[in-house]
C-alpha cells in the first residue's frame, strides 16, 4: 500500500526553526519550489516577483551561473586555504582589486556578512595594536545593522539584535538626528556630520579605532543618507586619525547603481566589507578588503605573525567560481548601469504613492525602492496585500522595500510598481 504523500509544509512546520521569525509565524505557508529570472513559484504553482531577496543579483537559475558552479564542483570543490590555496581565490582577489583604488587590494574571504564584520573589527583592533596605539572603540549608527553574531550585534543599537552577553567592544551609537524623509535632503548633511565629529572626539585617551557604517541603512528603516555624507565622513576620519570601515554587505556589486556605493562620492574606506551580491545568492561568500598598509602591519602580530581569524570554508573554490561568474555577468550585461536606470524608473513610477495620507516618503538609490508609511501596521498591511498580488517585498518596521534582481526587465519593474500601488490603494480604501 502506497504511503500518502508528505505535505512539505507539514514537514517544515515540524522540523525547521526559521531565523529572525516569531515562533507563531508560519513561514511554511509561503513555500517556494523553483525560480527563474526574477520570478519564483510556490509549491501550489502560484507565481511571484521576488523583490525581497537581498542577494539575488543575477536572478534565479541563470544558465551561466549554473554552468560555472557545476563545472567547478566537478573539478574541485575546495579545501581549507589556511593550509594551501587554489587559483580561484587569487583570481577573485585580483578581480575585486581591479574595481578599487590601488592600495585597497588585500582581501580576506569568509562566508557571510556577519563574519566579515567580525573580521573587520579584529583587523582594525590588530592594526592599532601593531602600531603601539591600542584602541577598542568604534562609532556607528544606532539604526545600523551589521550581522547576527555577538560582535556584529554589539555594533548595532537596534532592539532586535540585542544580546545577553557582555559587549566585546565599546560602541558609540549615533542616533539619526532627523527623520529619514528629511535626512536624505542636502540641508541635513552638516547636521549629520557634526554629530559624527563630536562622537569622534574622545580625547587623547579614547580615540576610536574605526567608524563603521552602511552607506544605505537597510534593516534600520531603508534610510537614504544625504549626498556627500561618505566623503565628509572620510575627511572626519582622516582628521581624527581613525579608520573608516564601510559595511557594503548589501550595497556592494552594483545594487546602488555603482559597483560599490562609496564610488558615488569617491570616498574609499580603509576596510570594505561586501557579501550578499558577490555570488548572487548561489553560494555563500563574503569579502573583507583592506588597505595594503593595514595588511602589512600584521607582520608584527606577536602570536603567528598574521591574522588569527578564518573558517574552514573561507575562500571555498565553488563559491569563488560563483563570484567570478557573477562579476562576469555584472560587466558583460551592464547590470550596474541597469540598476541605476531601472531603479530611477521604479522610483518615478512609485512617486504617486506620496499622494496617499498613509505614505510619508518614497525614496531609494539604484535598484532599491523604499515606501515609508505612517505606521508599522500600514506597512504590514501593504506587505501582505502585495504578497496576495504576487509581489514579495521586505518589511522594515514602518516601511516596505523592493529589491528585485538586477537582471529584471523594464516590464518586470513596471509590474512591481503596478502591484505595489495596488496594494497601497487597497489598504487605503
GULOMI-359056 format. One record per residue: residue in one letter; x, y, z of N, C-alpha, C in turn. Coordinates in steps of 0.05 Angstrom, whole numbers, plus 32768, in hexadecimal, padded with zeros to 4 digits. Layout:
BEGIN
AXYZXYZXYZ
...
// end
This chain:
BEGIN
X80117FE88000800080008000801280198000
X800D802B7FEE801D80437FEB801680578001
X802C8061800D802880758023801E808F8016
X800D809E8025800480B7801A801C80CB8018
X801B80DC8004803180EF8000803381028019
X804C8109801F8051811B8035804D8138802C
X803E8147803B803B8164803580548172803E
X8063817E802B807C818B8033807981A18048
X806181AD8049805C81C1805D805C81B48079
X804F819D807B804D818F809580698187809F
X8079817E808C80958176809480A4818E809E
X80A281A4809080AF81BC809880A681C580B4
X808C81C580B8808081CE80D1808A81BC80E9
X809081A480E38098819180F880B5819380FE
X80C7819880EA80E3819580EE80F481AE80EC
X80EB81C380DF80FC81D980D880F881F080EC
X810E81FC80F5810E821481058116822B80F3
X8103823D80ED8109825280DA8116826A80E7
X812B827580DB813A828B80E7812982A580E6
X812E82B680FA812282D180FB810482D080F8
X80F882BC810480DB82B8810180CE82B2811C
X80B782BF812280A882B7813A80A082998138
X80A0828C814F80988270814F807D826C8144
X806B827F8148804F827C813F804D82818121
X8061828C81148060829180F78062827780E7
X8051827480D48050825C80C4805F826180AA
X8079825F80AA8089826480928085824F807D
X807C82378085807782228072805F82278060
X804E823A8068803682408058803E824A803C
X80548259803B805F8262802280778251801B
X8074823C800D808982298008809082287FEA
X80A8822F7FE380B082317FC780BB82177FBD
X80B782127FA380C181F97F9880D581FE7F81
X80D482157F7480E7821A7F5E80E882387F58
X80FC823F7F4980FF825B7F41810B825D7F25
X810582727F17811082777EFC811082957EF7
X812882A07EF2812A82BD7EEE812382CB7F08
X811082DE7F06810782ED7F1E80EE82E27F2A
X80E582CB7F2180CC82BF7F2B80D282A57F3B
X80C082A07F4E80C182877F5D80A4827C7F5E
X80A382627F62808982547F63808782447F7D
X806F82457F8A806C82357FA2806382197F9B
X806082087FB0805A81EC7FAB803F81E77F9F
X802E81FC7FA0801381FA7F94801382057F77
X802A820E7F6E802C82187F53802782367F50
X802282457F65801E82617F63803882707F5E
X803782837F4C804F82927F43805182AC7F53
X806A82B37F5A807082CC7F68808782DA7F5A
X808882F47F5C80A083037F5680AF83057F71
X80C882FD7F7180D882FF7F8980E6831A7F8A
X80DC832C7F9B80E983457FA080F183467FBD
X80F8832F7FC980FE832D7FE5811983217FEB
X812683147FD8813F83067FDD815783187FD8
X8165831F7FEE817A83347FED8192832B7FDC
X819583107FD981AD83077FCB81A982FD7FAF
X819082FF7FA4818A82F37F8A819383067F73
X81AD830B7F7281B8831D7F5E81B083157F42
X81B382FB7F3C81B082F27F20819682E27F1D
X818482E37F30816B82D57F2E816F82B77F32
X815B82A87F2B815A828B7F308161827B7F17
X816E82647F1B817482507F068181825D7EEE
X819282707EF281A0827C7EDB81B382677ED0
X81B182617EB681C1824B7EAB81DF824E7EAE
X81E982667EAC8206826A7EAF820F82657ECC
X81FE826C7EDF820582677EFB820582497F01
X81F0823C7EF781EE821F7EFC820582107EEF
X820C82187ED78222820B7EC9823D820F7ED7
X824282277EE0825C822D7EED825E821D7F07
X8249821C7F17824A820E7F30824C81F07F2B
X823D81E57F19823E81C97F13825981C07F09
X826481D07EF7827F81CA7EED829481C97F03
X829281DC7F1582A681DC7F2B82A281C57F3E
X828981BE7F44828481A87F57828E818E7F4B
X828C818A7F31829681727F2582B481707F25
X82C181887F2782DE81887F2682EB81887F42
X82E1819A7F5382EE819E7F6E82DC81B07F7E
X82D181A67F9482BE81B77FA382CC81C97FB7
X82E481C27FBF82F381D47FD1830181C67FE7
X831081D67FF7831E81CC800E832381E38021
X832D81DD8039833381F2804C834B82028043
X8346821C803C835C822C8031836F82378046
X836B822F80608380823480738396821F8071
X8391820A806283A581F4805E83B281F78042
X83A381FC802E83AC81FF8013839982128005
X839D82167FEB838B82297FDD8382821C7FC2
X8373822B7FB4836A82237F998369823D7F88
X836A823A7F6E836D82517F5D835582647F5D
X833D82597F628326826A7F618326827F7F76
X833282797F8E8333828D7FA3834482A57F99
X835A82A07F8C836B82B57F82835D82C47F6B
X834F82B57F5A834182C37F44832B82D57F4F
X831D82CC7F63830882DD7F6E831382F57F7D
X832882F17F8C833583077F9A833F831C7F86
X834B83137F71835583257F5C833E83347F4F
X832883267F4A831183327F3D830583487F4E
X830283427F6882F783577F7A830A836F7F7B
X8324836A7F7D833683817F7E833483927F65
X832C83877F4E832B83967F35831583AB7F36
X830183A87F4882EB83BB7F4A82F183D17F5F
X830783CE7F6D830C83DF7F85832683EF7F81
X832A84047F92834384137F92835B84017F96
X837284097F8B838983F87F8A839083EA7FA4
X839083F97FBA839A83ED7FD3838583DE7FE2
X836B83E07FDA835683D07FE6835583B67FD8
X836783A47FDF836C838E7FCD836F83727FDA
X836E83707FF58373835780028359834C800D
X8350833580038336832B800A83378311801A
X832883108030832382F88040830882EE8038
X830582D5803182EB82C9802B82E082BA8042
X82C682BF804882B882B1805D829D82A98050
X828982A18061827182958056825882A78058
X825982BC8068824182CC806C824882E88074
X823482FA807382398315807B824083178099
X8232830780A98238830780C68255830080CB
X825F82EC80BE827B82E480C1828D82FA80B7
X8285830880A18295831E80978298833480AB
X8282833B80B98283835080CD8295834880E4
X8292832F80ED82A48325810282C1832880FA
X82C8832080E182E3832180D882ED833E80D6
X82DB835080CC82E3836C80C982EA837880E4
X82D9837280F882DE837D811282F98373811E
X82FE8359811A8317834E8124832F83598115
X832C835D80FB8341836980EB8347838680F4
X8332839580F9833683B18102834483B1811D
X833B83A1812F834783A0814A836483978148
X8369838381378385837A81348397838F8129
X838D839E8115839D83B3810983A783C7811E
X839583D1812E839D83E5814283AF83D88157
X83AB83C0815F83BD83B3817283D983B08166
X83DA83A9814C83F583A68140840383C1813E
X83F483D6813D840083F1813D840883FA8159
X840283EB816D840883F3818883F484078193
X83DC8408818783C8841B819083AD840D8192
X83AB83FA81A5839383E981A6837A83F881AB
X836583F1819C834B83FE819D833683E9819B
X831E83EF81A7830983DB81A682ED83E781A2
X82EB8400819C82D0840D819982CA8411817B
X82B1840C817482A88412815982918425815B
X828B843381458275844681438264843D812B
X824A843D812F82388435811A821B843C8120
X820A8438810D81EE843F811081E0842C8124
X81CE8437813581BD8427814581AB84158134
X81A18420811E818F8412810C819E83FF80F9
X81B883FF80FA81C783EE80E881C383D080EF
X81C683C080DB81C583A380DF81DE839780D2
X81ED838780E28206837D80D88209835E80DB
X81F3835180E181F5833480E281E9832880FC
X81EB830E80FE81DD8300811481EF82F28128
X820982F38124821B82E98139821E82FD814F
X822982F5816682298306817E823883208179
X8250831F816C825F83378167825083498154
X8245833D813F8236834D812B821D83598137
X820F834A814881F88355815681FF836D8168
X8216836B8175821F838181868224839A8177
X822A8399815E822F83B1814E821583C08147
X81FE83B3814C81E483BF814681D683C78160
X81C483DA815D81B383E18174819683D9816F
X819183CA815B817583C18155816C83AD816B
X815483B18175814A839F818A814983828181
X8144837D816781428361815E815C8352815F
X817383608162818C83528163819A8354817E
X818B835C81938196835C81AE819E833F81B5
X81B2833D81C681BA832281CF81C0832381ED
X81C0830C81FA81C3830B821881DF83098222
X81F3830C8210820E83078217821D8322821B
X82338321822882448339822B824E83428210
X824A835C820A8252836681F08270836281EB
X8278835781D48294835281D082A4836B81C8
X8297838181C282A5839A81BB829383B281C2
X829F83C981C6829083E081CD828783EE81B4
X826E83F781B482628403819C8255841D81A4
X825A84328195824C844B81988237844C8182
X821E8449818A82088447817781FD84638171
X81F98468815781F08482814D81D2847F8145
X81C1848D815381A5848D814B81A1849F8132
X818E84988121818884AA810A817E84C48115
X818A84DB810E818284F48119816884FF810C
X816084F380F6814784FC80E9813884E380DF
X811E84E580DA811084CE80CE811A84C880B2
X811784AF80A9812284A78090811A84B98078
X810184C2807780F884D28060810684ED805F
X811084F68076811F850F8077813D850A8074
X814684F3807E816384EE807F816F84EC8063
X816084E48050816B84E18035816E84FC8027
X8163851180328165852C802681808538802A
X818A8549801881A58555801A81A985658034
X81948572803E819785828056819E8572806F
X81998558806E819F8547808681BD853F8088
X81CC8543807281E8853A807281F885468089
X81F98560808C820A856B80A28200856280BD
X81E6855F80C081DC855580DA81E6853980E0
X81E5852880CD81EE850C80D1820C850B80D6
X821B851980C68238851880C98241852480E4
X8233853880EE823A8544810782378530811E
X8222851F811C821E850A8131823584F78131
X823E84EE8119825584DC8118826E84EA8121
X82728503811B828A85118123828C85118142
X82768516814F82768516816D827C84FA8178
X827184E6816B827584CA8174829284C18171
X829F84CC815C82BB84C4815782CE84D1816B
X82C684E7817782D784F6818982D684EA81A6
X82E584D581AA82E584C981C582FD84D181D6
X830C84E481CB832484EC81D9833B84D981D4
X835384DF81DD836B84CF81D7836A84B381E3
X835A84AF81F88359849582058342848381FB
X8331848D81E9831B847D81DF8316848181C1
X832B847E81B2832884808195831A8467818A
X8307846B817882FA8453816D830D8444815A
X830A842A8159831A841B8146830E841D812A
X82F48421812882E78423810E82CB842E8110
X82C3843A80FA82A6843F80F5829D842980E2
X8286841D80E8827B840880D7825E840F80D1
X8257841380B7823C841A80AF8235840B8096
X821B84098091821084018078820B841A8067
X82128419804D820C8430803C81EE84358038
X81DE8420803B81C18421803B81B884118053
X81A9841D806581A0840E807D818983FC8075
X818E83E28075817C83CF806B816783C6807F
X816E83B48091815B83A980A4814F83BF80B6
X815F83D380BC815783E880CE814383FC80C3
X813683F680AC8121840780A28123840F8085
X8137840480768139840B805A813F84298057
X815584328064815B844E8066817084568052
X816984698041817C8475802E818A848C803B
X81A5848B803C81B584A0804981BA84B78035
X81BE84CF803F81C184E6802D81DA84E4801C
X81D884EE800381EF84EE7FF1820684FE7FFF
X821D84F37FFD823584FF8009823B84F58024
X822A84E3802F822F84D9804A824984C8804B
X824C84B68039826384A4803A827D84B48036
X827D84C78023829484D8801F829B84E88038
X828684F38044828B8503805C829484F18073
X828A84D98075829284C7808A82AF84BE8086
X82B784BA806D82D384B3806682E584C98070
X82DE84E2806C82EE84F9807582EF84FA8094
X82D984F480A182D984F480BE82EB84DE80C9
X82EA84C780BD82FB84B180C6831984B880C2
X831F84C480AC833B84CC80A7834484E080BC
X833384F480C2833A850980D5833D84FD80F1
X832D84E980F8832E84DD8113834184C68115
X834F84BF80FF836184A980FE8354848F8106
X833E848880F98331846F80FE832A846180E4
X8324844880E5831E843980CD8300843C80C5
X82FB843A80AC82E0843A80A182DA841E8096
X82C6841180A382BD83F6809A82A283FA808D
X829F83F28074828583F38067827983D78065
X826183D58070825283BC806E824183BC8055
X824C83B2803F823E83B18026823483948020
X822E838680368223836B8033820B836B8021
X81F9837E802381E28380801281E683927FFA
X81F483A87FFD81F683BB7FE7820B83B47FD2
X821D83A27FD78232839C7FC48228838D7FAC
X8238838F7F96823483807F7E821C838A7F6E
X821B83A57F6C820883B17F5981ED83B97F63
X81E683B17F7B81CA83B67F8481C383D37F84
X81D683E57F8981CF84027F8B81D484117F71
X81DA84027F5C81E0840F7F4281FD84157F3E
X820E840E7F51822B840E7F4D823583F37F58
X824D83EB7F51825683D17F5A825583D07F79
X825F83E57F85825D83E87FA2825184037FA8
X824284057FBE8234841E7FC4824784357FC9
X825F842F7FD5827184457FDB827C84537FC2
X827984457FAB828384517F92827184677F87
X8259846A7F92824984827F8B8257849B7F94
X826884997FA9827584B17FB4829384AF7FB5
X829E849A7FA982BB84957FAA82C684977FC6
X82B884897FD882BF848A7FF582C9846E7FFD
X82E184677FF482EB844B7FF982EF84468016
X82E6842F802082EA8427803C8306841C8040
X830C8418805A832584098061832083EB8061
X830783E3806882FF83C7806782E383C6805B
X82DF83B5804782C683B2803982BB8396803E
X82A2839480478295837A804C828083778036
X828083618028826C835C80138264833F8014
X824B8339800B8243831D800C822C83177FFA
X82138320800181FB83147FF681FA83117FD8
X820183267FC981FF83247FAC821783177F9F
X822C83117FAE824583087FA3824282EE7F93
X823382DB7F9D822E82C27F8E821182BF7F87
X820282D57F8881E682D57F7F81D482C47F8F
X81DC82BC7FA781CC82AB7FB881CE828D7FB1
X81DE82877F9D81E1826B7F9581F1825B7FA8
X820682677FB48216825A7FC8821F826F7FDD
X822482687FF6822C827C800A824982848006
X824D829F8006826882A98006826782C7800E
X827C82D0801B827E82EC8022829C82F4801F
X82A1830E801C82BC8318801882C1832F802B
X82D8832F803882E18345804882FB834F803B
X82F98366802F83108371801F831C8388802F
X8336838780348344839B8045835A83A88035
X836183C0803E837883CE8033839183BD8038
X83A383BE802483BB83AE802683CB83B4803F
X83CC83CD804883DB83D5805F83CF83C98079
X83B583C4807983A983B6809083B383998090
X83B2838D807983BB8371807683D8836F807F
X83E98381807684058380807C840B8381809A
X83F9838F80A983FE839280C683FC837780D4
X83EF836380C883EB834A80D68405833980D6
X841A834280C98434833480CD843D833880EA
X8432834C80F7843A83518113842783448127
X84148334811E840283268130841283128140
X84118312815B84248303816B842182E5816D
X840A82DA8166840682BD816A840D82AD8152
X840282B4813A840882A48122841482B6810C
X841482D08111841E82E380FC840A82E580E5
X83F182E480EC83DC82E780D783C182E980E4
X83AC82E680D5839182E980DE838782CF80EB
X837F82D18104837482B98112835682B98110
X834C82B580F7833082B380F2832B82A580D8
X8315829680D5830F828980BD82FC827180C2
X82F4826480AC82E2824E80AE82EB8238809A
X82E3822080A082EB820A809082E3820D8073
X82CC821A806E82C2821D805382C7823A8048
X82D88249805682E08263804B82ED8260802F
X82E38270801C82EE826F800182E882557FF3
X82D182497FF982C882307FED82C982327FCF
X82D5821F7FC282DA82217FA582C182237F95
X82AC82147F9B829382167F8B828682317F90
X8288823C7FA9827D82577FAE828D826C7F9E
X82A782697F9D82B8827C7F8D82B0827A7F70
X82AA82627F6682A2825F7F4A8287826D7F46
X8275826B7F59825B82797F57825F82977F57
X827182A07F68827782BD7F69828282C77F4F
X829582B97F4482A182C17F2A828C82C27F14
X827B82AE7F14826582AE7F00825282C57F04
X824C82CC7F1D823B82E37F22824882FD7F18
X826283007F1D827083187F14827183197EF5
X827383027EE8827283017ECB8257830C7EC1
X824183037ECE8227830C7EC6822383297ECB
X822D83337EE2822B834F7EE9823783607ED3
X824E83577EC9825D83677EB5825083637E99
X824C834A7E91824483447E768228834E7E70
X8216834D7E8481FA83557E8081F583717E8B
X820A837F7E948208839A7E9F81F2839B7EB4
X81F283887EC781DE83877EDC81E0839F7EEF
X81F883AA7EF281FB83C27F0381EC83D97EF6
X81F083DD7EDD81E283F37ECF81C483EE7ECE
X81BC83D57ECB81A083CE7ECB819383D57EE6
X81A283CF7EFC819783D57F16819283F37F19
X81A484037F0F81A084207F10818884297F00
X8186841F7EE7817084277ED68155841D7EDF
X815484037EE4813A83F77EEC813284007F08
X814584057F19813F840F7F348131842B7F32
X813C843C7F21813084567F1D811484547F12
X811084417EFF80F6843C7EF480E284337F09
X80EB84207F1A80DA84167F2F80D2842C7F43
X80E4843C7F4B80DE84527F5E80CA84657F51
X80CF846C7F3880BD847E7F2A80A084737F29
X809E84597F258083844D7F238076844A7F3E
X8086844B7F54807B84497F6F807584647F7B
X807F84797F6F807B84947F7B805E849B7F80
X804B84937F6F802F849A7F74802584907F8F
X8033847D7F9B802A84737FB6802C84897FCB
X803D849D7FC7803F84B27FDA802684C37FDD
X801484C07FCA7FFA84CE7FCC7FE884C17FE1
X7FEF84A97FEA7FDE849B7FFE7FE584A5801A
X7FD184AA802B7FD784B280467FE6849D8057
X7FE58484804D7FF3846F805C8010846C8054
X8019847B803F80358479803680448493803C
X80598491804C806884A88053808084AE8042
X808A8499803380A1849E802280A58487800F
X80AF848D7FF780B8847A7FE480D584817FDD
X80E7846F7FE2810484757FDE8113845D7FD5
X812C84617FCE813C844A7FC6815684537FBA
X8166843F7FB3817F84437FA68185842B7F95
X818C842E7F7B818F84187F6A817684077F69
X817983ED7F68816183DC7F67815883D47F83
X815483E87F94814983E57FAF813383FA7FB1
X811A83F17FB6810484047FB880F684007FD3
X80F384167FE280E784157FFD80CE84257FFD
X80B9841A800780A08429800C809B842A802A
X809F84418035809B84458052807E844D8057
X80718440806B80558445807180528453808C
X8039845880938033846680AB8036845580C4
X8037843A80C18039842980D98042840D80D0
X804D83FD80E3805483E280DD803B83D180D5
X802483D880DF800C83C980D8800583CE80BB
X800783E680B2800183EC8096801583DD8084
X802F83DE808B804383D1807B803E83B3807A
X803683A780918031838A8091801983838080
X80058395807F7FEE8390806F7FF583918051
X800583A58049800E83A7802D801F838F8026
X80318387803880428370803380318357802E
X801C8353803E800B833C803B7FFB833D8021
X7FF08354801A7FE0835780027FF283537FE9
X800B835C7FEB801D83587FD48022833B7FD0
X8026832C7FE58029830F7FE3801183027FD6
X7FF9830A7FDD7FE183007FD07FE283057FB2
X7FED831C7FAB7FEE83237F8F800683177F80
X801683067F8E802C82F97F818046830A7F81
X8049831A7F968062832A7F98806D83277FB4
X8086831E7FB68093831A7FCF80A583327FD5
X80A0833F7FEC80AE83577FF580BB8351800F
X80CD8363801880D88362803380C983768044
X80C5836E805D80B7837F807180CB83898085
X80CD83A4808780E083B1809880D183C380AB
X80C583B880C080B683C980D2809F83D780C4
X80A183F280C2808C840180B5809084058097
X80A283F6808B80A883F9806F80A883DD8061
X80A383DE804780A783C6803680BC83CD8022
X80CB83B9801A80E283BD800880E183A97FF1
X80E683B27FD980E883A17FC2810583A07FB8
X811083877FB7812B83837FAE812B836B7F9A
X8122836F7F82812183597F6E813D83527F64
X8140833B7F57815983357F4A8161834A7F36
X817A834E7F32818383637F208180835A7F03
X817983427EFE817383387EE38156833D7EDB
X814683497EEC812A834E7EE78126835F7ECE
X8110835B7EC0810A836A7EA780FA83837EAE
X80F883947E9A80E783AC7E9D80CA83A47EA3
X80C1838F7E9680A683857E9B80A3837C7EB8
X80B8836E7EC280B783657EDE80B6837D7EF1
X80C583927EEC80C583A97EFD80A983B67EFD
X809D83B87EE5808283C47EE3806E83B37EF2
X807183997EF2805F83877F018062838B7F1F
X807B838E7F28807F83937F45807183AD7F4D
X807483C27F3D806783DB7F43804983D97F43
X803E83CB7F2F802183C77F2E801683B87F47
X802483A37F4E801A83927F64801E83A17F7F
X803383B07F82803783BE7F9B802383D57F9D
X801E83E37F87800A83F97F887FEE83ED7F8E
X7FE883D67F837FCF83C87F887FCD83C17FA6
X7FE383B67FB17FE283AE7FCD7FDD83C67FDF
X7FEA83DC7FD97FE783F47FE97FCB84007FE6
X7FC083FF7FCE7FA5840A7FC97F9083F97FD6
X7F9383DF7FD57F8083CD7FE27F7F83D38000
X7F9783D7800C7F9783DC80287F8883F6802F
X7F8B840A801E7F81842480257F6284268022
X7F55841380177F38841480137F298411802D
// end
